[in-house]
Amino acid sequence: MKAFSQTGSGATAGFDVPADSNAPAGSGAPAPSRRLRFLDLLRGLNLISMIAYHGAYDLVYLYGVNLPGYRGLPGYLWQQSICWLFIFLSGFCFCLGRFDGGRRVRRGLLLSACGLLITAVTALLMPQSLILMGVLSFFGLAVLLTALLYPFFLRIPAPAGLICCLLLFFLTREVPSGWLGFESLRLCALPGFLYRGLFMMILGFPWPGFFSTDYFSLFPWIFLFWSGFFTFRCTLAGRPAQSIPRFLSRRLCAPVEFIGKHTLPIYMLHQPALMAVLLLAQAAGML
């Protein structure tokens, strides 16, 4: 996972609940017996994009290769497209299948444990690339929070929830940088006393001098996750199987769909694999 600044956000993978759905009527999820393969396809394509982005990062920052546009706006937009799509899709997919709070909690704990493992490994072996509150830690907390708030969220009208979450995402986008606003649009500065302590860092208020090469705080990203949640409720929740567009379950590219179904193990393995490939390329005189 890579970042452009101390509180930047590296490109991510979507580590959500499985994209299958066999929900009973009234659960808030659709009731098709078939898997929504289009979601696997989207996640697979985005994961491939993420791996390519990280490979490019290694070439540029570790091997000094000049890739035009990577350090500028094109590279930033590439990075952000990966982040946004995976987090949104993860919130969308949270609703799929029969809701099982225990299963969601176990998933959240697994993701959190993987996030802590990456923090420990980077702290011990690569302190210059330390990861605190990385993407896996974010997804773990997002799943746990959403499982806790699920009954409350079902009481909120889906369109109102979606609009509120989108507005809150754009409003809090620059909270880690000390502002309310979105990108270069700065509405007001936030008080400095908020930016201290571990708990506030997790929320999105990192202390002065904070550094993490992969930082996904709850603010603003939880609101994008919940935007996906409410988008599902606006579009597919409660619909009979026969009314769901067929293209959502049609097999389009099995290898990419396979990647989209196994994002977590592929994510955990992709960076060591990239490093091995680049080391071999360097040994062969190609870099």
GUKE-747003 format. One record per residue: x, z, y of N, C-alpha, C in turn. Coordinates in steps of 0.05 Angstrom, whole numbers, plus 5000, padded with zeros to 4 digits. Atoms other than C-alpha are relative to their C-alpha. Layout:
<atoms>
X  Z  Y  X  Z  Y  X  Z  Y;
...
</atoms>
This chain:
<atoms>
5017  5000  4976  5000  5000  5000  5018  5000  5025;
4982  5003  4977  5029  4981  5067  4984  5004  5026;
5013  4995  4975  5015  4997  5139  5018  4990  5022;
4985  5010  4978  5036  4970  5207  5009  5022  5019;
4993  4979  4982  5040  5037  5242  4997  5027  4986;
5002  4973  5012  5041  5112  5230  4973  5006  4989;
5028  4994  5009  4966  5114  5224  4986  4974  4994;
5011  5026  5008  4956  5042  5201  4986  5002  4974;
5015  5000  5024  4914  5022  5142  5009  4977  4982;
4990  5021  5019  4944  4984  5083  4977  4986  4987;
5020  5015  5015  4906  4931  5045  4993  5015  4974;
5009  4983  5021  4865  4963  4991  4987  4985  4977;
5016  5010  5022  4831  4953  4925  4974  5017  4999;
5026  4987  5001  4759  4972  4910  4997  5016  4975;
5000  4983  5023  4758  5032  4863  4974  5014  4998;
5027  4989  5000  4684  5043  4855  4989  5003  4972;
5012  4999  5026  4635  5053  4800  4997  4972  4989;
5002  5027  5011  4627  4995  4752  4977  4984  5011;
5020  5017  4987  4587  4936  4778  4980  4991  4979;
5022  5008  5018  4534  4937  4723  4976  5017  5008;
5024  4987  4990  4463  4959  4731  4978  4999  4978;
5022  4997  5018  4411  4984  4682  4982  5023  5009;
5013  4977  4988  4372  5030  4728  4970  4999  4994;
5029  4999  5004  4301  5054  4714  4986  4996  5026;
5016  5004  4976  4246  5040  4763  5000  5026  5016;
5002  4977  4983  4246  5086  4823  5026  5014  5004;
4974  4987  4997  4320  5103  4819  5014  4992  5025;
4986  5010  4977  4338  5065  4881  5018  4978  4994;
4984  5022  5009  4375  5012  4841  4983  4980  4986;
5016  5020  5014  4352  4947  4812  5000  5005  4970;
5003  4995  5029  4333  4943  4739  5007  4976  4983;
4992  5021  5018  4367  4881  4712  5017  5010  4977;
4983  4991  5022  4399  4887  4644  5026  4985  5000;
4975  5015  4999  4452  4836  4662  5019  5010  5022;
4980  4991  4981  4516  4851  4699  5001  4982  5024;
4999  5016  4975  4522  4828  4771  5029  4990  5002;
4972  5010  5002  4584  4786  4758  5011  4990  5027;
4991  5010  4974  4587  4759  4829  5016  5022  5014;
4985  4978  4988  4610  4828  4852  5028  5003  4987;
4974  5000  5013  4665  4827  4800  5018  4978  5011;
4985  5023  4989  4686  4759  4826  5011  5006  5028;
4991  4993  4973  4689  4784  4898  5023  5020  4999;
4979  4980  5002  4730  4844  4878  5026  4989  4989;
4977  5012  5012  4776  4803  4835  5015  4983  5020;
4988  5017  4979  4789  4752  4891  5014  5018  5021;
4988  4983  4980  4802  4808  4940  5024  5015  4990;
4976  4987  5012  4849  4844  4892  5023  4981  4999;
4978  5020  5001  4889  4780  4883  5011  4996  5028;
4990  5002  4972  4892  4774  4959  5017  5024  5008;
4985  4976  4994  4916  4846  4964  5028  4999  4987;
4974  5002  5014  4971  4834  4912  5018  4980  5015;
4984  5019  4985  4993  4772  4951  5010  5012  5026;
4992  4988  4974  4993  4811  5016  5023  5020  4996;
4978  4981  5005  5036  4866  4986  5026  4986  4991;
4976  5016  5007  5083  4815  4956  5013  4989  5025;
4990  5010  4974  5090  4784  5025  5013  5022  5016;
4989  4977  4985  5102  4853  5055  5028  5006  4989;
4974  4994  5012  5159  4866  5006  5021  4979  5008;
4982  5021  4993  5190  4798  5021  5009  5003  5029;
4993  4998  4972  5187  4809  5096  5016  5025  5007;
4988  4975  4991  5206  4882  5102  5022  5011  4982;
4979  4991  5017  5250  4893  5042  5022  4980  4996;
4981  5021  5006  5284  4826  5034  5006  4982  5024;
4994  5014  4975  5283  4800  5106  4991  4971  5000;
5010  5027  5000  5245  4736  5090  4981  4996  5024;
5017  5006  4976  5212  4704  5151  4976  4985  4991;
5026  5013  5006  5139  4689  5137  4985  4996  5026;
5013  5004  4974  5109  4657  5199  4972  5012  5001;
5026  4988  4996  5050  4696  5225  4995  5026  4987;
5006  4976  5016  5056  4754  5177  5001  5025  5018;
4997  4976  4983  5080  4804  5230  4980  5000  5023;
5018  5002  4977  5028  4780  5280  4971  5002  4993;
5029  4998  5003  4954  4771  5286  4990  4989  4973;
5010  5010  5026  4945  4727  5223  5004  5020  4978;
4995  4979  5020  4978  4781  5180  4981  5024  5003;
5018  4978  4996  4936  4835  5212  4972  4994  4991;
5027  5008  5009  4871  4797  5201  4998  4998  4970;
4999  5001  5029  4891  4785  5129  4997  5028  4989;
5000  4972  5009  4904  4859  5119  4972  5012  5004;
5026  4988  4994  4839  4880  5152  4977  4988  4983;
5021  5012  5017  4797  4830  5113  4999  5013  4972;
4999  4987  5027  4821  4862  5048  4989  5028  5002;
5010  4973  4997  4808  4933  5073  4970  5001  5002;
5029  4999  4994  4739  4919  5100  4984  4993  4976;
5016  5010  5022  4714  4880  5040  4999  5020  4977;
4999  4982  5023  4737  4929  4987  4984  5026  5006;
5014  4975  4994  4710  4991  5023  4970  4995  5001;
5028  5007  4999  4644  4957  5038  4988  4996  4972;
5009  5005  5027  4637  4932  4966  4998  5025  4984;
5001  4976  5015  4653  5000  4939  4976  5017  5006;
5024  4987  4993  4597  5031  4978  4975  4986  4989;
5022  5016  5010  4551  4975  4957  4996  5006  4970;
5001  4997  5029  4568  4984  4883  4994  5029  4992;
5005  4972  5007  4559  5060  4886  4971  5003  4989;
5028  4997  5008  4484  5050  4877  4993  4986  4973;
5006  5015  5024  4489  5005  4816  4998  5018  4975;
5003  4984  5024  4465  5033  4750  4984  5025  5004;
5015  4975  4998  4427  5096  4734  5018  5021  5014;
4984  4980  4986  4450  5150  4782  5005  5024  4982;
4992  4977  5016  4488  5203  4744  5020  5015  5017;
4982  4985  4982  4517  5256  4791  5025  5008  4986;
4976  4991  5014  4565  5282  4738  5020  4977  4996;
4983  5023  5004  4592  5213  4724  5014  4992  5027;
4988  5006  4974  4602  5200  4799  5021  5020  5007;
4981  4979  4994  4637  5267  4807  5026  4996  4984;
4976  5004  5017  4684  5252  4749  5016  4976  5011;
4986  5023  4988  4700  5184  4780  5015  5007  5025;
4987  4991  4975  4714  5216  4847  5024  5017  4995;
4977  4983  5006  4760  5268  4816  5023  4983  4988;
4979  5017  5011  4797  5214  4777  5015  4985  5022;
4987  5015  4978  4809  5173  4840  5017  5019  5017;
4985  4981  4984  4831  5235  4878  5026  5008  4986;
4976  4993  5015  4879  5254  4822  5021  4977  5001;
4982  5022  4997  4909  5184  4824  5013  4999  5028;
4990  4999  4973  4916  5190  4899  5022  5021  5003;
4980  4979  4999  4953  5256  4892  5025  4993  4985;
4977  5008  5016  4998  5227  4839  5017  4981  5017;
4985  5018  4984  5018  5171  4886  5014  5015  5023;
4988  4984  4979  5031  5221  4942  5025  5015  4989;
4978  4986  5012  5075  5262  4895  5024  4981  4993;
4979  5019  5007  5114  5201  4870  5015  4991  5025;
4986  5009  4975  5128  5175  4940  5015  5022  5013;
4985  4977  4988  5148  5244  4965  5026  5005  4985;
4976  4994  5016  5198  5253  4908  5019  4977  4999;
4982  5023  5005  5225  5182  4899  5004  4982  5024;
4999  5018  4977  5210  5145  4964  4990  5014  5025;
5010  4986  4977  5203  5194  5021  4998  4983  5025;
5002  5018  4977  5214  5138  5071  4974  4984  4999;
5025  5014  5004  5150  5107  5043  4978  5020  4992;
5019  4979  5008  5110  5172  5038  4971  4991  5005;
5029  5006  4997  5035  5163  5027  4985  5026  5000;
5018  4977  4997  4988  5218  5052  4972  4989  5006;
5028  5009  4996  4913  5208  5048  4999  4970  4997;
5000  5029  5005  4922  5139  5018  4973  4991  4991;
5026  5012  5006  4867  5092  4995  4987  5013  4976;
5012  4987  5023  4857  5126  4928  4988  5027  5007;
5010  4975  4991  4849  5193  4961  4974  4996  5016;
5025  5006  4985  4798  5163  5008  4977  4994  4982;
5022  5007  5018  4758  5131  4953  4990  5024  4984;
5008  4976  5014  4758  5196  4914  4981  5017  5016;
5017  4984  4982  4730  5235  4973  4974  4986  5007;
5024  5015  4994  4681  5180  4990  4980  5001  4978;
5018  4998  5023  4652  5180  4920  4988  5028  4997;
5009  4972  5003  4648  5256  4918  4979  5007  5022;
5018  4995  4978  4615  5260  4987  4973  4986  4996;
5025  5016  5004  4565  5205  4971  4983  5011  4977;
5015  4988  5022  4546  5237  4905  4986  5025  5009;
5012  4975  4989  4534  5303  4942  4976  4994  5018;
5020  5006  4980  4493  5270  4997  4979  4980  4990;
5018  5021  5010  4456  5220  4952  4971  5006  5003;
5028  4994  4996  4389  5256  4952  4991  4998  5029;
5007  5002  4972  4391  5262  5027  5000  4971  5010;
5000  5028  4991  4410  5189  5037  4976  4985  4991;
5024  5014  5009  4350  5167  4996  4976  5005  5018;
5022  4993  4981  4306  5200  5049  5002  4984  5026;
4995  5015  4975  4336  5158  5105  4991  4971  4996;
5007  5028  5002  4303  5090  5117  5025  4983  5000;
4975  5015  5004  4355  5040  5094  5009  4984  5024;
4991  5015  4976  4355  4995  5156  5012  5019  5022;
4990  4981  4981  4364  5056  5201  5027  5011  4992;
4974  4990  5010  4420  5083  5157  5022  4979  5004;
4980  5021  4997  4456  5016  5158  5008  4997  5029;
4993  5004  4971  4452  5008  5234  5016  5024  5010;
4985  4976  4991  4475  5080  5246  5029  5000  4990;
4973  4999  5012  4534  5074  5198  5018  4978  5012;
4984  5021  4987  4557  5008  5228  5008  5008  5028;
4994  4991  4973  4553  5036  5298  5022  5022  5000;
4980  4979  5002  4592  5098  5277  5027  4990  4992;
4974  5011  5008  4645  5056  5243  5014  4987  5024;
4988  5012  4976  4657  5015  5306  5008  5020  5021;
4994  4979  4980  4654  5077  5350  5025  5016  4993;
4978  4983  5009  4705  5116  5308  5024  4985  4990;
4978  5017  5012  4751  5058  5289  5027  5009  5009;
4974  4992  4989  4807  5084  5334  5004  5030  5002;
4996  4971  5000  4798  5159  5322  5028  5008  4992;
4972  4992  5007  4865  5163  5285  5020  4995  5021;
4981  5006  4978  4898  5134  5347  4994  5017  5025;
5006  4982  4977  4865  5185  5394  4978  4991  5018;
5020  5011  4982  4807  5145  5421  4973  4996  4985;
5025  5011  5009  4734  5129  5412  4999  4971  5009;
5001  5028  4994  4726  5054  5409  5008  4983  4977;
4994  5019  5021  4742  4992  5369  5023  4982  5009;
4977  5016  4995  4810  4959  5367  5010  5005  5029;
4990  4997  4973  4831  4946  5440  4979  5011  5020;
5021  4989  4983  4764  4970  5468  5000  5031  4998;
4997  4971  5000  4777  5043  5486  4979  5012  5018;
5022  4988  4985  4716  5082  5508  5008  5026  5014;
4990  4975  4988  4747  5151  5518  5021  5012  4982;
4979  4986  5016  4806  5193  5496  4988  5025  4988;
5009  4976  5013  4795  5250  5448  5019  5023  5005;
4982  4977  4993  4822  5320  5461  5022  5005  4979;
4977  4997  5017  4890  5335  5433  4998  5022  4979;
5002  4978  5018  4870  5400  5400  4988  4993  4973;
5012  5010  5025  4833  5360  5347  5022  4991  4980;
4980  5013  5016  4898  5330  5322  5021  5020  4990;
4981  4981  5013  4929  5386  5281  4988  5010  4974;
5009  4988  5025  4925  5412  5211  4993  4979  4978;
5005  5018  5022  4915  5382  5142  4971  4991  4999;
5029  5007  5001  4839  5384  5143  4993  4980  5020;
5007  5019  4979  4835  5348  5209  5013  4973  4995;
4987  5025  5007  4885  5296  5184  4983  4985  4980;
5017  5013  5020  4839  5282  5125  4975  4988  5013;
5024  5010  4985  4780  5274  5173  5007  4975  5016;
4992  5023  4984  4819  5225  5216  5014  5007  5026;
4986  4990  4976  4856  5267  5267  5029  5009  4992;
4973  4993  5009  4930  5264  5246  5016  5013  5022;
4984  4985  4981  4979  5311  5279  5021  4982  5013;
4979  5016  4987  5032  5285  5328  5024  4997  4982;
4978  5005  5017  5088  5252  5291  4993  4994  4971;
5009  5006  5028  5046  5241  5228  5008  4973  4992;
4992  5026  5011  5071  5186  5184  4989  4997  4971;
5008  5007  5027  5040  5153  5123  4999  4969  4999;
5000  5029  5002  5051  5082  5099  4973  4989  4990;
5026  5008  5009  4980  5081  5073  4981  5023  5007;
5016  4978  4990  4929  5122  5112  4971  4991  5004;
5029  5006  4998  4854  5119  5102  4985  5026  5003;
5015  4975  4994  4820  5179  5135  4970  4995  4996;
5029  5002  5002  4747  5194  5128  4988  4986  5024;
5008  5014  4976  4735  5173  5200  5022  4979  5005;
5026  5012  4999  4724  5114  5208  4989  4989  4973;
5005  5017  5023  4725  5087  5137  4976  5009  4983;
5024  4992  5015  4670  5130  5107  4975  4987  5010;
5024  5014  4989  4620  5096  5153  4998  4971  4990;
5001  5027  5012  4640  5028  5126  4991  5002  4971;
5009  4995  5028  4632  5055  5055  4970  5004  5000;
5028  4994  4999  4563  5081  5073  4984  4976  5010;
5013  5025  4992  4546  5015  5107  4995  4982  4976;
5005  5014  5025  4555  4982  5039  4978  5013  4984;
5021  4986  5014  4511  5036  5008  4973  4993  5011;
5026  5006  4989  4454  5023  5056  4994  4971  4999;
5005  5028  5003  4463  4948  5052  4988  4994  4972;
5012  5003  5027  4449  4953  4977  4971  5009  5001;
5027  4990  4999  4387  4994  4992  4982  4981  5015;
5016  5019  4985  4364  4941  5042  4995  4975  4985;
5001  5026  5013  4375  4883  4995  4991  5000  4971;
5005  5001  5029  4372  4900  4921  4985  5024  4989;
5012  4975  5011  4345  4971  4912  4971  4996  4994;
5027  5000  5008  4281  4974  4873  4988  4973  4993;
5011  5027  5006  4274  4899  4862  4999  4996  4970;
5001  5006  5028  4251  4875  4794  5021  4979  4993;
4978  5017  5008  4302  4838  4753  4995  4970  5006;
5005  5028  4997  4267  4771  4758  5002  4990  5029;
4998  5007  4972  4271  4773  4834  5028  4999  5011;
4972  4999  4991  4346  4782  4838  5012  4972  4996;
4989  5027  5002  4382  4715  4852  5018  4997  4975;
4985  5004  5025  4411  4686  4788  5030  4998  5004;
4971  5004  4996  4478  4670  4819  5015  5026  5000;
4987  4974  5001  4493  4744  4823  5010  5008  4972;
4992  4993  5027  4497  4749  4748  5012  4976  4984;
4989  5023  5014  4523  4679  4731  5030  5003  4998;
4971  5000  5003  4593  4675  4703  5012  4976  5013;
4988  5022  4985  4636  4634  4750  5029  4996  4994;
4972  5002  5006  4708  4650  4734  5008  5026  4984;
4997  4976  5017  4719  4698  4675  5027  5015  5006;
4975  4985  4995  4793  4714  4689  4999  5016  5026;
5001  4986  4974  4780  4733  4762  4980  5023  4997;
5020  4979  5004  4718  4773  4741  5012  5023  4984;
4986  4979  5016  4761  4810  4690  5017  5017  5019;
4983  4986  4981  4809  4829  4746  4982  5019  5017;
5018  4984  4984  4750  4853  4788  4987  5023  4985;
5011  4978  5016  4725  4897  4731  5021  5022  4994;
4978  4981  5007  4793  4932  4723  5018  5004  5024;
4984  4997  4975  4815  4944  4795  5019  5023  5000;
4983  4976  4998  4842  5014  4786  5026  4997  4984;
4974  5003  5014  4893  5002  4730  5017  4978  5011;
4984  5022  4989  4914  4936  4761  5013  5009  5026;
4988  4990  4975  4924  4970  4828  5023  5019  4994;
4979  4981  5006  4965  5026  4797  5026  4987  4990;
4977  5013  5012  5011  4976  4763  5011  4977  5017;
4991  5024  4987  5016  4920  4814  5025  5003  5016;
4976  4997  4983  5069  4948  4860  5026  5002  4983;
4976  5000  5018  5119  4966  4804  5005  4972  4989;
4997  5027  5011  5106  4897  4775  5012  4981  5021;
4989  5016  4978  5119  4864  4843  5029  5006  5004;
4973  4993  4995  5183  4902  4852  5018  4990  4977;
4985  5011  5023  5207  4882  4782  5005  4970  5003;
4998  5029  4997  5193  4809  4796  5020  4993  5022;
4982  5005  4978  5229  4811  4863  5029  5007  4994;
4973  4993  5008  5289  4847  4833  5012  4978  4982;
4991  5022  5017  5294  4793  4780  5006  4975  5016;
4995  5023  4983  5288  4739  4833  5026  5004  5016;
4975  4994  4985  5344  4773  4873  5024  4997  4981;
4978  5002  5019  5388  4778  4811  5006  4971  4993;
4996  5028  5006  5377  4704  4798  5009  4984  5024;
4991  5014  4976  5399  4687  4869  4979  4986  5015;
5022  5013  4987  5331  4666  4892  4992  5014  5026;
5006  4985  4976  5327  4719  4947  5026  5009  5014;
</atoms>
